[in-house]
Amino acid sequence: MAVILKLIFFLSIILIIGCSNSDTTDPIELVQQSTKVTSDISLADISKISVENSKGGLIINGSDVDETLSYTLSKTVKAESGDKAQAHFDDIELETETLNDSMKFFVKYPSDSDRLESYGYLDLDIPRGIPCTISNMREGIYSSYMSNTITVKNVKDHIKIVGHNGSCDLETEKGELEIEIAVPDSGFCKAVTLDGDIILKIPTETSAAISAVTESGTVTYENLVISNMNQEEGKLSGVLGSGSGEIIISTKNGNINITGI
């Protein structure tokens, strides 16, 4: 009898400990909702802009409208209920700061927690020739038909530049670089990715000194006449045309392909 009582007591202790250690928190069901806002901003007296979007990506399109920037900010909020997600949409805003002839655009977000996540995608239509610096991006960048100088730093995803008629200085931590560019005389194309391929398309009549380097991958070219060429494993250098411009591209882990179009 004493043995049976001791066994019952021991099992009771185990059950009490098990119940006290159990996770009684109900699972959180995240509800994702999206919306967007569209508006115009005057760029009168502005000669350069910068853009940041710490929790999203960016699309830039060249516009023929002078002194006006049009934007669409697509917002997404994940929360434990639809009502709470809806309540945080107004906390995601495009804000601006002006200093002399420069205007900075940045997306402001609410503080994230275990029960809230927010992000957004910014779509800009800007005058084609206005210089633009892009930084602090979590997602990718897409630019089409600009004739400005684009500078990209501190980006964590892919970059795609299409129909560009200007200089560019591009850098991403991880992701493929696709660049279709007509490098101006005395202009430049600089592109660096730590992990990803680089695909460069340039007019066959481009004039530039060229250097391409990959630490782990191959460098290939086609439909281009390169003089003074030096090519070895993972490296290519030489001169296109008279060499008036500059092309410098490199990846730490990826292939490089350069094509004349």
C-alpha positions in Angstrom: 0.0 0.0 0.0 2.8 2.4 0.9 4.5 1.7 -2.4 1.3 2.5 -4.3 0.9 5.8 -2.5 4.4 6.8 -3.3 3.9 6.0 -7.0 0.7 8.1 -7.1 2.5 11.0 -5.4 5.4 10.8 -7.9 3.1 10.8 -10.9 1.2 13.8 -9.5 4.5 15.8 -9.2 5.3 14.9 -12.9 1.9 16.1 -14.1 2.2 19.4 -12.1 5.6 20.1 -13.6 4.5 19.2 -17.1 1.5 21.6 -16.8 3.6 24.4 -15.4 6.1 24.2 -18.3 3.5 24.0 -21.1 3.2 26.9 -23.5 -0.3 28.3 -23.0 0.1 31.2 -25.5 -2.3 31.0 -28.4 -0.7 31.0 -31.8 -0.7 34.3 -33.6 -2.3 34.3 -37.0 -0.8 37.1 -39.2 -3.1 38.8 -41.5 -1.5 40.5 -44.6 -3.2 43.5 -46.1 -2.0 45.8 -48.9 -2.8 49.2 -50.1 -1.2 52.0 -52.1 -1.1 55.8 -52.3 -0.2 57.9 -55.4 0.8 61.6 -55.4 3.1 64.3 -57.0 5.9 66.3 -55.5 7.4 69.5 -56.9 11.1 69.4 -57.7 11.4 73.1 -58.5 14.9 74.3 -57.6 16.0 70.7 -56.9 19.0 69.4 -58.9 19.6 66.0 -57.2 17.7 63.5 -55.2 18.4 60.6 -52.8 16.1 57.7 -51.9 16.0 55.2 -49.0 13.6 52.4 -48.3 14.9 50.3 -45.4 12.1 47.6 -45.6 11.4 47.4 -49.2 12.5 48.0 -52.8 12.4 50.6 -55.5 11.4 51.2 -59.1 12.5 54.3 -60.9 11.2 55.3 -64.3 12.4 58.1 -66.5 9.8 60.9 -67.0 9.5 63.7 -69.6 7.7 66.0 -67.1 10.1 68.7 -65.7 10.3 69.6 -62.1 7.7 67.0 -60.9 8.1 63.7 -59.3 5.2 61.2 -59.2 5.2 58.3 -56.8 3.2 55.3 -55.8 3.9 53.7 -52.4 2.5 50.2 -52.1 2.1 49.2 -48.4 1.9 45.8 -46.8 1.2 45.2 -43.1 1.1 41.8 -41.4 -0.6 41.8 -37.9 -2.6 39.4 -35.7 -5.9 40.7 -37.1 -7.2 42.6 -40.1 -8.3 45.5 -38.0 -4.8 45.9 -36.5 -3.2 45.7 -39.9 -5.5 48.3 -41.2 -4.7 50.6 -38.3 -1.0 50.7 -39.2 -1.3 51.6 -42.8 -1.2 55.3 -42.0 2.1 54.8 -40.2 3.9 53.9 -43.5 4.6 57.2 -45.2 6.9 58.7 -47.8 8.7 61.6 -46.2 11.1 64.3 -47.6 13.9 66.4 -46.4 15.3 69.4 -48.4 18.8 70.8 -48.1 19.8 73.5 -50.5 19.3 72.0 -54.0 19.0 68.4 -52.8 15.8 66.5 -51.8 15.9 63.2 -49.8 13.0 60.7 -50.0 12.6 58.0 -47.4 9.9 55.6 -46.3 8.9 55.8 -42.7 7.6 52.6 -41.0 6.1 51.7 -37.6 8.2 49.8 -35.2 8.0 46.0 -35.9 7.4 43.5 -33.2 6.5 39.8 -33.0 2.9 40.7 -33.8 3.6 43.3 -36.5 5.6 43.3 -39.8 5.5 46.1 -42.4 7.2 46.8 -45.7 6.6 48.7 -48.9 7.6 49.1 -52.5 8.3 52.6 -53.8 7.6 53.4 -57.5 9.0 56.8 -58.7 8.6 58.7 -62.0 11.3 61.3 -62.1 12.8 63.7 -64.7 15.3 61.6 -66.7 18.3 63.7 -66.2 18.2 64.4 -62.4 21.1 62.7 -60.5 19.9 60.1 -58.0 21.6 58.4 -55.1 19.9 55.2 -53.7 20.9 53.6 -50.4 19.7 51.5 -47.5 17.4 49.1 -49.5 16.4 45.7 -48.2 15.0 44.5 -51.6 15.8 45.0 -55.3 16.1 48.1 -57.5 14.8 48.5 -61.0 15.6 51.5 -63.1 14.4 52.2 -66.7 15.2 54.7 -69.4 17.1 57.3 -67.3 19.8 59.6 -68.6 21.2 60.7 -65.2 24.0 59.5 -63.0 22.7 56.8 -60.6 24.6 55.9 -57.5 23.6 52.8 -55.5 25.1 51.8 -52.1 24.2 49.6 -49.1 21.7 47.5 -51.0 21.0 43.8 -50.1 19.4 42.5 -53.3 19.5 42.4 -57.1 19.8 45.5 -59.3 18.5 45.9 -62.8 19.2 48.9 -65.0 17.5 49.1 -68.4 17.9 51.6 -71.3 20.2 53.8 -69.2 22.0 56.7 -71.0 24.3 58.0 -68.3 26.8 57.0 -65.8 26.3 54.6 -62.9 28.0 53.4 -59.7 26.3 50.3 -58.4 27.0 48.2 -55.4 25.0 45.4 -53.8 25.8 42.9 -51.0 24.1 40.0 -52.7 22.2 39.6 -55.9 22.6 39.7 -59.7 23.4 42.9 -61.5 21.8 43.3 -65.0 22.9 46.5 -66.7 21.9 47.8 -70.1 23.7 51.1 -70.5 25.2 53.5 -73.1 28.2 54.9 -71.2 28.7 58.6 -72.2 32.1 59.8 -73.4 34.1 60.5 -70.3 31.4 58.7 -68.3 31.6 55.6 -66.3 29.9 52.3 -65.4 31.1 50.8 -62.0 29.3 47.7 -60.6 30.2 45.5 -57.7 28.3 42.5 -56.2 29.7 40.2 -53.5 27.6 37.3 -54.5 25.9 37.1 -57.9 26.4 37.3 -61.7 26.9 40.5 -63.6 25.3 40.8 -67.1 26.4 44.0 -68.9 25.0 45.1 -72.3 26.5 48.0 -74.0 26.4 49.5 -77.6 29.1 48.1 -79.9 30.4 51.6 -80.5 31.1 52.2 -76.8 34.4 54.0 -76.0 35.8 53.0 -72.7 38.7 51.4 -70.9 37.2 48.1 -69.5 38.1 46.0 -66.5 36.2 42.9 -65.3 37.2 40.7 -62.4 35.6 37.7 -60.6 37.2 35.8 -57.7 35.0 32.7 -58.4 33.6 32.4 -61.8 34.2 33.2 -65.5 34.5 36.4 -67.6 33.1 36.2 -71.1 32.4 38.7 -73.9 30.7 38.7 -77.3 30.1 41.1 -80.2 32.7 43.6 -79.1 36.1 44.6 -80.4 38.5 45.0 -77.5 42.0 46.3 -78.2 45.0 45.8 -75.9 43.1 42.9 -74.4 44.5 41.0 -71.5 42.4 37.9 -70.5 43.1 35.3 -68.0 41.1 33.1 -65.6 38.6 35.4 -63.9 39.9 38.6 -65.4 39.6 40.7 -68.6 40.9 44.2 -69.4 41.3 46.2 -72.5 40.0 49.2 -74.5 36.8 49.8 -76.4 37.0 52.4 -79.1 39.2 55.3 -78.0 38.8 54.4 -74.3 37.3 57.8 -73.3 35.0 56.3 -70.7 35.5 53.8 -67.9 33.9 50.4 -67.2 34.9 48.6 -64.0 32.9 45.6 -62.9 33.6 42.9 -60.3 31.9 40.1 -58.4 33.3 38.0 -55.6 31.2 34.9 -56.4 29.6 34.8 -59.8 30.1 35.0 -63.6 30.5 38.1 -65.7 29.2 38.4 -69.3 29.7 41.5 -71.4 27.7 41.8 -74.7 27.7 44.4 -77.5 24.2 45.3 -78.7 
